[in-house]
Amino acid sequence: MATVVESKKACAVNPLKMSQPLGASLAFLGLDSCMPVMHGAQGCTSFGLVLLVRHFKEAIPLQTTAMNEVTTILGGYENIEAALLNIRKRAAPRLIAICSTGLTETKGDDVVGFLNLARQRHPELADTEIIYVSTPDYVGAFEDGFKHAVKGIVQSLVRPLPPVREQVTLLPGSHLSPGDIDELREIIEAFGLTPVVLPDISGSLDGHIPPDWRGTTLGGTSLDQIRAAGASSWTIGVGEQTREGAEALREISGAPVEVFERLTGIEANDRFLMRLSQHSGRPVPAKYRRQRSQLLDAMLDGHFYTGGMTVAIGSEPDLLLAVGALLHEMGAELRCCVSTTQSASHALLPAQTVLLGDLEDLEQGARECDLIVTHAHGRQAAERLGKPLLRMGFPVFDRVGNAHRVQVGYRGTMNLIFEIANLMIERIPHHHANDWPLTPEARRAAMAPRGSAASTPFTNPLAAASA
């Protein structure tokens, strides 16, 4: 169990964390035909939009209420009203999802009241679902915003329905990629179950080329699927950040809830597959038994390069636990752990302390470590220290294929072990010819002209006599 320590610095140097509105926007991007909106200044949305575009390498639909100095002081109702009407007219989304920013939270805008008034004044908005989530960016972090958005989606749109035994709801954390969600969906379906994924960024941010263009999200969890989550017989959460959303869903549907703290590693996946087997009444498919055997072999192969090494990790809490616990199982020591926000996940981390700090703290703690694990903003620190960098989390803007990276399940865990081991193999020093200098006698013999006495091959006298 790790002890959580908060940084007492006056300011963040090279921040590690992303903001709550950005995390909420990622959750909204997993809903089909949705338009995420940040209620704040244009700059708030622009910075978040840049990070999303660079990470996923996709066009991202994200709008703003474009608050300025005057509207911030007088109130943002007119900006929200104009945004709702313009978005409905131009993009025609089925859902408009609004999250707040530090600017409007500091002002104290009554956004719920604004939305009620806008619906009264504009009946044409009746065919569009509108949800609002409070996500001030001066507290919390990326994971908190995602957590609040999932809970808000459940409370606003899910309704109780007669239970369907074969249907389960999967709540993925913000640390899971579209590829991770596809892997989990495939595993659940292998047991004859039908998953409702909420939110499902594997449908909207998986890097596909759509047949048509529209101004909203292209794929994800549809409104009908969200409402159908009320009929699920079981709710599966991945990461502690999904617990509040899962509990909210249980209050509505009455279905049991189980939150898996991680699905990276062999024990966690063993437990996951056994629970799926118990719920479905089916045995674990042979292909996953085979994958488990392959993972065991991968752990055996990889531990020669990870055993005994020291690691510095900086990430959101659930990702910190997933990667850190796996490295610990592979024989590594978690010497420096830096996170962004408070979480129950920290209590499960096999490390002495977790510092809620920034990338400067990570750089200082990584000086004596063998590996640094963090997002792309840590690349300069890794270069200064001359350490290998495993890019994990959000954003990773200097690599392609983030949407298809898989780190869950037996297969994803195996891929991650290979990636880490290969990074360490590259750091192994190799000997060269000059590492073993010749003696002066040997050098003279090697440089003597051919045919001279110095270059005459040595003959064993005993061998000559016997011949």
N, C-alpha and C positions, 0 to 999 in steps of 0.2 A: 504493500500500500504506500503510495507516494504522498508526501506532505506538500501541500500547495503553498507557494510563497508568491506574494504579489510584489512586482517591481515598485520601488519608491522613487524612481527617477522623475525629474520635473517634466520631461517630455520623451516621446518615443523617437529613437534614432533608427532609421530604416525600418518602418513598421512591419510587423509580421502579419497582423490580422487584417482581414477585409471587413467591411461594414455590414451591419444588420440589413439595410435596404438591399444590398447586393445579394445577400443570401436569400432574402424573400423573393427577389426577382428571379433567381434561379429556380426556386420552387414553382413560381407562376409559369415559367417557361416550359414546365413539364405538363401543362394543361393544354388541350387541343383548342384551337380557335380562340386563343386568349390574347389579350393585350395587357401586358404589365405596365403599370404607371407609377413613377416616383413623384410623390407630392412634395415638391421643393424647387430649388433653383435649377436652371438648365445644367450648370456645371456638375451638380450631384449625379445627374443621370448620365452625362457625357463621360465622366471618369469610369463609372460602372460599365457603360456600354463598351468602352474601349477594351477593358479587361475581358469581358465576355467574348467579344469578337476575336481577340487575339488568342484566347485559350481554345475556343472551339473551331476557329477558322470558318465561321458561318455568319450569315446575316442574322442579326438579332433584333426582333421587334421589342422596342422599349421606348415608352413615351414619358413625357414630363408635364407637370402643370405650369412650369416656367414662372415660378414666383420671382418677383423683383422687390426692390426696397419698399415701394408703396404698398403693394398687395400683401407683403409680409406684415406690415404694420396694421393695415386696415382689415386684414382677413382674406383667406384664400377661396371664399365660396365662388366668386365669379370665375376664377381660374379653373376650379374643379368642374364647374358647370360647362365652361367652354371646352374643356378637354373631353368630357363625356360625350358632348354633342358632336364634336369634330371626329372623334375616334369612331363613334357609331356610324356617322355618315360616310367616312372614307374607307374604313376597314371592315365594318360590319362584324365585329367579333361576337361570339356567343357569351363571352365572359370578359369583363374588365376588372382587373385585380390591382388595387391601389395599396401602396405601402408608403409610410411617412418617412421623412428625413429629419435630421437634427434641427434644420431651420424651422420647419412648421411645428415640430414638437416643442421647441423652445417658445414659439409664439403661443402655442396652446390652441391650435385650430380644432374645432369640434367637427371632425370630418364625418362622423356618423350622422350628425345633425345636418350637415351640408348635403349628404347623399339623400337623406329622407326628403329634404326640401327640393332637391333637384328632381326626384321622382314625382313629387306632387306637381311641380310646375311643368314637367315635360313627360306626358304620358307615352310618348314615343320610345322612352327608355324601358318600357315594361317588358320588351322582348329580349332584354340584355341583362344577364346576371351581373351584379356588382358586389364585390367583396372588398373589405378594407382590413388592413393589419397595421398595428402600431409597431414601428421598428426604428426608434431613434438611434442614430448612428454614433451618439456620444457615449453609449453604454453597450455592453455586449459585443458580439462579433458575428462573423459570417454564419456560423452554425446556429446561433440564437435566432437570427432573422429567418433562416430556413425552418427552424422549429416552430416559430410563431406562425409562419405562413401555412404550414401543414395543418396545424391546429385550427387556424382560422378557416381554411378550406373545408375541413371536416365539419366544424360547427355551423358553417353557413349553408352548406349544400347537401350534406348527407342526411337522409331521413330513414327512420326505422322501416324495415320491410320483412316479410316472412323469410326465415333463414333458408339458405341453399347449402346443403352439406358439401358439395363439391367446390364451392367458391370460397376463396380466401383473399384477404387484402394484404398486400405487401407495401409497407411504408419504408422506402429506402432513405438513408441519410444523405446529406449533401456531399459526403466524401466519396460516394459511389459514382462511377462513370456510367455513361450509357451502355458500355460494354459489360460492366458489372451487372446492371439491371437485366440485360438480355441473358446473361449466364444464370441469374437467379430465377428468371422466368422459365428458362428451359428446365432447370432442376425441379421446380414446383410442378410443371406440366408433366414431367416424367412419372409422377405419382398419380396421374389422372385427375389433378386438381386444376381449377381455372383461377389464375391470379388476377386481381384488380390492383394495378400498380398506381400508387398515389403519392407524389406526382411521378410521371413517367417521362423523364428526359430522353430515354432511349428511343422514343417515337418522334421527338422534335429536334434533338441535338446530336443525332447519331451520324451526321455527315452525309445524308442522302441527297440526291438531286430530285426535287419534287417535280411532278408532271405539270404543275401550274404554279403561279405566283399569287400570293395574297399577303396582305399587310400584317397578318396575325401569325401566331405560332402554327407550324406545319406538323401536326401530329402531337401525340401525348395522350393523357387521360381525358376522355370526352366527358361532357356534363352527364350524359346518361350513365357512364361507368362510375363517375363519382357518386351519383345518387344510388347506384346499385351496390355500392360498398356497404350500405345498410343491411344487405342480405347475406353478407359473408358470415361463415361459420367460425372463422378464426382470423385474427389479425397478427401479422408478423412484422415486427419492427427491426431494423438493422441499425444499430447505433443508439446510444442513450438519448440523442436528440429527438428520436421518434417517439419517446415514451408519452409525452403530453398528447400528441396527436392520437396515439393508440388508445390512451385512456379516454379521450374525448369520444372516440369511435365506439368504445365499449359502453359508454353511457347512453349512446344512441341506439346501438344494435343489440347490446347485451352479449355479444360474442366474446369469448375468452381472448386474452392478449398474451403474447410472449415476445419480449424484446431480447434479441441476441446482441450482446455488446460488440461483437465483431464476427465476421465470417471469413476472416483471413487466418489460416492456421488449421491444423489437423483436428484438434479437440473440438473447436467450435463447429466445424463442418460435420464432424461425427454426430454431435448433438443435434444439429439442424436436420440432417437426413433421418435420424432416428425419430425425431418428432414428426416429420412429414410422413414417415412410414406408419407411425401410430395413428395419426389423424386420418390418413387415407385408407388404412387397412391393407396396404400393399408392401411387399418387400422392397428393399433398396435395389434399384436396377443394377444389373451386372456391370454396366459401363462405369458407374460411380465406384464400385468395388475395385475395378481396374484402375481408375484414376487415383484412388486412395493408395494403392500399391505403388503407382508411379510417383506420387508425392513423397512417400516414405523413402524411395530411392533417391529422389531429388534432394531431400533433406540430408541423406547420408553423403551424397556427392558434394553438396554445398557447404556442409559444416567444416570441411577442411579449410575453407577460406573465410568463414564468418566466426568460427570458434575463437574466443579470446579477444576479438577486436573490440574497440571502444567506439561508441556512436553518439553523435549529437543530433537531436531531432527537434525541429520546430514546425508545428502544425496545429490545426484545429483538434480539439480533444478526442473525438472518435477516431480520426485518422492516426493520431498519435498512439492511441491504444492498439489499433489494428497492426500497424507496422512495428511499433515498439515491442509488443508482446511476441510477434513472430521472430524478431531479431533475438530477443531473449531466449526463446525456445531453440534458436540456432546457435546458442552459445555466446552471443555478444553481450557486452555490458552497456547499459544505457547510462552514460556518464553525464550527459547534459540534455535535459528535456525542457523545452520552452513551448508554452501554449498560449492561447489567446483569451480564454474565458473560463469561468468556473463550470465544472461538469462533474457528475458522478463517475464518469469514466476514469478520472484521475485516480480514484481510490483503487482501481483494478490494475493500474500500470505497475509493472515490476521495476520500479526505480525508487531512489531515495526521495527525490524532490522533483516537483514540477514548478517552474517559474513562469508566471504570467508576465511576459515581457515582449521584447522585440528582437529583431535580427542582430542588433549589436550585442545583446546578451548571448545570443546563440554563437556569434563569432568568438566572443571571449571564452565561452565554455568549450568551444570546439578545438582550441589550440593543441590540446594533447590527444585528440580523438583521431580515429582512423577513417571515419566516414561521416559526412554531413547529409542529413535528410531534411529537405524543405522545398518550398516552391521556387519558381524561377527568380524571384527577387533575391534569393540567397546566393546567386551565382558569383557575384563580385567577392563576397566573403570567402567562398570556397577557393576562388582564384588567388586571393591575397594569402590564404593559409596554405595553398598548395595541396588541398584535400579533394578527394573525389566527392562529387555531388550526386545524390539520388534525388531526382526531381519528383516530388509528390505533392498532391494537393492542388489548390487553386490560388493563383493562376500559374500555368506552365505555358508561356507564350513563345519560347524558343525551341520548341519541339512540335512535330506534327503527330497526329494519331491519338490525341488525348481521349477522344470519344470512344475509341476502340480498345483502350487499355483495360485489362481484366486483372483484378487482384483478389477476387473472392472465389469461394468454392475450392475444390481440390486443384483444379486446373489453373485457376488464377493465382493461388498460393504458390504453385510450382513455378509459374512464370516469374513471379516476384523474387523467389529464391534465386533463380537463374540470373536475373538482372542484377541482383546485389552481388552474387558470387563473381560474375563476370567483371563488375566494376573493381572488385578487389584483386582479381587476377591481373588486371591491367597495371596494378601498382606493384606487382612482384618484381624485384630487381633481377635482371638477367646479366650473366657474366659475358664478357667479350675477350677478344684475344689479348688485349693489353692488360687485362686483369692478372695475368700470370707472366711477368717479365722474365726473359731468358737470362741465364747467368752470362758473364763475359765470355767464358770458354765456349758455351753453346752458341752464343751469337757469332764468335769468330769461326766456329766450325760451319755454321749455316751460311756465312758469307764467303767462305773460301772458294777459290775457283775449282770447277769440276776437274777431277783427275789428280789433284794435288794430294799430298799425304794427309792434310787436314780433313779432306773430304772423302778419304777412302773408307768404305763401309767397314764396321767392326766385325771381326770374325772370331767366333768362339773357338779357342785352341782345342778344347776337349772334343768339340763336335768334329773338328778337322782331323784329329788323331783317330777317332773312331771310324771315320770314313775311310 
